[in-house]
Amino acid sequence: MSDRFPASATASPTTFASVMTPLERWLAALLKGGTWIASLTIAAGLLLLLPDVHTALHRSALPPGMPLVTAGIALFILLPVLRLILMLGVFLQQRDYRYSAITVLVLLIVAAGCAVGAHWA
């Protein structure tokens, strides 16, 4: 142990897990699970693309694995929005209306950004 960090300042994994709130646990599970699902979806799409790597460049049709790759990327993009929705549900359940209003405002800003982006695309 270093002299710069006393023994009381370092936390073991069990003490850190014990101070996590239920919201933090749910968010961690959502982000971890969503990341795994998105990664596996992209990997499955890339595996489907592998046999057609040389012939895919000469076709005009969409290669068979591209929809899966696109779905995985979309899931990565949606994970922060799903996090906001989960937080909103928890805040409403806890009757914390201040944080609920802030979360709704952030969701509206995200929706407005998507609408403006779709308009300009």
Secondary structure, DSSP 8 states (H G I E B T S, - for coil): --SSS-GGGS--HHHHHHT--HHHHHHHHHHHHHHHHHHHHHHHHHHHHGGGHHHHTT-SS--TTHHHHHHHHHHHHHHHHHHHHHHHHHHHHTT-HHHHHHHHHHHHHHHHHHHHHHHH-
